[in-house]
């Protein structure tokens, strides 16, 4: 095209002209719906553009505020959804941490119960053995008549 539309980007070093540009639509409120040619490498470094029409059409001006309002509402809804998602993730992480703590407490309780049952078993065994020894002593002392034992008497 003409050399008047040529623009050289300083950072990327590529040349922008009408042959290398793509057709775009403006979404700004002032120029809503207005068509333009813009650099295919659209970035802060290269903002070359050329309007295709003279002005924004009246219909575009009328709908720009409605679209902007809807866009703003959707943007707020997206932000609210992201906040809810982050809160849900935080609550999930907190619940998982509580679950880990509860599992540790349950394992500790099971271990304590196992130790207590072991102690009860040992005490029952000791009790049974002690009464068995007492019974055997009683039987032998009865059978053999307590020979060699003196009866203690008070004076």
FENMOGI-V18307 format. One record per backbone hydrogen bond with DSSP energy under -1.0 kcal/mol. CO is the residue of the C=O (numbers start at 0). NH is the residue of the N-H. Records with the same first field share a line. If there is no record, write none. Layout:
# FENMOGI-V18307
CO=NH ; NH
This chain:
# FENMOGI-V18307
1=4
6=15
13=8
15=6
16=19
21=37
23=35
25=32
30=33
33=25
34=51
35=23
36=49
37=21
45=42
47=38
49=36
56=60
57=61
58=62
59=63
62=66
63=67
64=68
65=69
66=70
67=71
68=72
69=73
70=74
71=75
72=76
73=77
74=78
75=79
76=80
77=81
78=82
79=83
80=84
81=85
82=86
83=87
84=88
85=89
86=90
87=91
88=92
89=93
90=94
91=95
92=96
93=97
94=98
95=99
96=100
97=101
98=102
99=103
100=104
101=105
102=106
103=107
104=108
105=109
106=110
107=111
108=112
109=113
110=114
111=115
112=116
113=117
114=118
115=119
116=120
117=121
118=122
119=123
120=124
121=125
122=126
123=127
124=128
125=129
126=130
127=131
128=132
129=133
130=134
131=135
132=136
133=137
134=138
135=139
136=140
137=141
138=142
139=143
143=146
145=148
